[in-house]
């Protein structure tokens, strides 16, 4: 009997979210424990898939392929490759941590009523939205039918919109604007992609692919046709289709200059929701660049790679410089993510095996390090009631554990050797240097900039004399400071442990990623550049 493990993987959080809504409003703690149990069970399924996955086996494993809408050639087709697997693990590891981190986030939150007043609600809706985002992200990582992927790629915007707009931490109008901005940016990108998806289907029908030549959305069939030169489309059309897909993924990622929605959304959402967005949802964009942009349109990807690499480098430097100038600690971390996504995209479009391996590993490591830094910053803000860096000082003297965890997470963000992001950033830079040396050198400048914004922030917030809770000023700090307690330590400890373990021993992840990257490089017909060695002549000696 073939067990549909991938269907179970995404259905568990989807049905768990529905069940959370059914918990009586008088039992909010029951809804929380239920959501935590569902997320842990989903993680257990992901671990089972990891144990059963053969990195050197078939490209897509645990495949499920059923007829869905035969009239247009779309199928319910799921499959898991190495790149998708490590991102599934990232998602399922983070969700229980985020539920714990946001244990009280929805206790006094809710949507606004028509009179503009706050409607007190339990955490049921909040938890259901978190689980539904997880379900849709997991489906995006395992779908191998393009239309099926597109539906969930767009659908995940709805629960994320309500998490920002309905349960955010800013005043109602501010978070509503941030939520609308998030939705409009991503919906516009999705509409462009929809046109490209339809165009690709027309091309497959014209090429005689699919049942009775009626066209298909099956990624495997289309990629095989592209590799064999059987896709009936001109160079101009292929490039337009590539841009349609790439635009949507670049908005989601986000790539400069399509990043404008991220800082506002990140500071408006609760810390747990913001991490869900930056560490999980946004990874769908970079993952899709590898799976769809490169494999469906390899020639167009090669053509636009220098432009995209240039935009990525601009985003790396731009995000780091703007992070240095921030006075809001949460906005600072949001801008660091723009810089890090630039590294991920740069590695993908360097079109080298080291670059793509580093990018995939970077997606995982960025998710862990951003979660650690943003959540610790959120714990800090919850104590003092202010996001302004200037309202803090001397935290290491009165809350040494909190300050220490902030420092480790910050050092991971700047890719300190011995912590997980260093390995992935190093691979990206090596892979880029062999193809675009100028871009690699420019990107490496962000290493200095990141040291400035992290260490300077730590010095201002954690060093010096303790700032009294009764400080005066526009951002007056009014709450006493205390150190991390049990639940918060349970949130931070596994994240820091993962940063340390993968910093010194990334081999388990690389063993899964490397074969998938090799297959991608083979599919798009790319080889790593041969290093040029200059041999001195007799006259030069």
Buried (B, 14 or more C-beta within 10 A) or exposed (E): EEEEBBBBBBBBBBEBBEBBEEBEEEEBEBBBEBBBEBBEBBBEBBEEBBEEBEBEEEBBBBBBBEEBEEEBBBBBBBBBBBBBBBBBBBBBBBBBBBBBBBBBBBBEBBEBEEEEEEEEBBBBBBBBBBBBBBBBBBBBBBBBBBBBBBBBBBBBBBBBBBBBBBBBBBEBEBBBBBBBBBBEBBBBBBEBBBEBBEBBBBBBBEBEBBEEEBBBBBBBBBBBBBBEEEBBBEEEBBBBBBBBBBBBBBBBBBBBEBBBBBBBBBBBBBBBBBBBBBBBBBBBBBBBBBBBBBBBBBBBBBBBBEEBBBBBBBBBBBBBBBBBEBEBBBBBBBBBBBBBBBBBBBBBBBBBBBBBBBBBBBBBBBBBBBBBBBBBBBBBBBBBEBBBBBBBBBBBBBBEBBBBBBBBBBBBBBBBEEBBBBBBBBBBBBBBBBBBEEBBEBBBBBBEBBBBBBBEBBEBBBBBEBBEBEBEEEBBBEEEBEBBEEEBBBBBBBBBEBBBEBBEEBEEBBEBBBBBBBBBBEBBEBEBEEEEEEEEEEEEE
